[in-house]
Amino acid sequence: MPKFNVEHQSSHSAKDAYSAIKKFLGDDKDLKKFDAKIEFSFDDSAMSCKMTGSQLKAHLTIAAPSNGGQGSTVTITVDLPLLLTPFKGKVTETLQKKLAKYLA
């Protein structure tokens, strides 16, 4: 299964970014278009989320800057089956749009 990363730099703190992403994943319908059976497993202490579906698997992490500065980095590692590899661009585009929208 090919893996790829989608990263987004946010001006929000890691805690605020995690809250926004948790709300977005709970409400958003666009990810369900890629995999109707996708489920989200949140780990509040690690500020991460494991996304598991019949086709799409991903792991989201949020990290604060190591230098103690402001903002945060959101990284989503997506694992697609070979059959869905042609949709890699669309998956990447959708995730980037959603992250930009909810973490603007």
C-alpha positions, 0 to 999 in steps of 0.5 A: 500500500502506498503511503504519503504525507499531507502537512499543514502549518497552522497559526493555531496552538496545537490544542486549538488545532486538535479541537478544530480537527476533531470537530471537522472530522466529526461533521465533514462528509467529503472524507466519507466519499472516499470511504463510506465506512471510515471511522475515527479513533481519537487519542486526546492525550497524544493529540492524534487520530487514527482513521480506519475504513475499508479502503482508506487508512490514515494517521493524523498527528498535531505537533507544537513547534519544538522551539516553543513558538506559536502555531502547530504542524498537522501531519496526516499519513495516508495509506492507500491500497494500490487500486486507489492510487490514481485518487492520491491527488484528489485525496491530497487536495481534499485534505489540504482544502479542509485543513486550510478551511478549518485551521485558517 
